[in-house]
Amino acid sequence: MSPNRIELIGNEVAILWSDGHEQFIVMEKLRAASPSAENTGERDLLGRQYGGSTQKNFPSVTVRDWRMIGGYAIQFDFSDGHNTGLYTFDYLRMLDAPAS
């Protein structure tokens, strides 16, 4: 499974996947879900977390650009300057799952 097409439409990122699934992710939600160490922190060998951000809302943040990373991830450039998160294809699909 991989993206066949990616478009920035209004405040959403639209992805058409190779299996025909269409996904629309609000840009603010995508920024909040960044899997980067800047957002989530890092863990040492004992599981202690270092760093990370407590910020959960990113009002008015938009995606300015994106690029494919190998055959497994997408890197987004956000209007707040953040661009270090690598969103794997599986992770992006998981963002489409309904909240439980």
C-alpha positions, 0 to 999 in steps of 0.5 A: 500500500502506497499513496498514488496521489497527494493533494493539499485541499483547503485545510486538509491533506488528501491522499488517494491510496493504491488500494483505492481508499481516499483519506482526508486529514485536517492539517492541524491534526496531522501536525499534532500527530507528528511522530518526531522526537520534537513532539513525542520525545525520545526514550532511553534503554530503561524506557525513560522519556526525554524531551517532547512537547506538551502542545496538543493543538496547532491552530491555523497551522497548514502544510506548505509542502511534502516529500516522499521518503524512500518507499515508506514515508512522507515528510511534511513541511508545516507553516510553523517551521516543523518538518522533522516528522516522518509519517510512515504509510501505515501511520498515516492510515492509522490516523484515518481510524475512528477514535475509540 
